[in-house]
Amino acid sequence: MADLALTPEQEAQAQRIAAILGKKVQEETLQLARLLASQPDSTFFGKTEFDVRDRVHDLGAHAFATALNERKKGGTKGRA
């Protein structure tokens, strides 16, 4: 994705969201790595693949919830 031109307020909001998400991403990355390392070759795809997809999807949902929560705090002025 190309860099977006943000207003200073939007950049500040983006930095707050990134800080919040960073901890969650780090935790989830370790859990994904543990899941992948624990699986034998015979089950690497199939159920494990879907487990990874579900976890990544949950992380995306967390990103949306975090961004929405930051907007509710008044981080954005006017229409989004």
N, C-alpha and C positions, 0 to 999 in steps of 0.2 A: 504494500500500500504506500502510495506517495505521501510525503509529509503534508499535513494540512496547515493552512494558514489560520491560526487561532488568535482571538483577541487576548489581551493579557489576562482577563478574567477567565476565559475558557482554558487558557494554558494553566492557570493556577488550579482550576478545577481538575484538569487532566492530571496534574501532578499529585493532587490529593487522592484521586481514584487509583492512580498507579501505585502509590505508597500503600494503600489499603490492600489492593490486589496482590502486590508483591509477596506479602507474607503467605497468603493463601496459595499462590502459584508455587512458591518454594515448598510448602508442605505437601501439596498435591503431587508435585514432580517427584518427590522422594517416595510417596506411596505408589505412584505409577512404576517407578524404577524397581521397587521391592516386588510388586506384582509381576513385572516382566522377568525379573531375575529368578523368581520362585517357580516359574513354569517350565516343565520339560518340553522338549521340541514337539512331542506328540499332541500337546494341548495349547501350543503357543498361539495358533489361530483358532477360530471358533469362539468358544466361551470367553477366553482371555481377550480376544479382539473386541468382543462386545462389551466386556467389563471396562476396557480402556476407553472405548468410545463413550460409554455412559459417564465415566468420571470426567472426561474432557467436556462433555455436554453440561454436566453439573457445574464445572468451572465457568463455562460461558454464562450460565444462568446466574451464577454468583456475581459475575462482572456486571450484568445488567442490573441486578438488585443493588449492587454497590453504587453504580452510577445514578440510579433512580433515588436512592437514599441521599446521596450528596446533593442532588437537585432539590429535594425536599427541604434541605437545610438552608436553601437560599443561595446556593452557589451560582445560579444562573439568573440573570436579570432579563426580563422580557420573554419573548417566545424562544423556544429552543430550536 
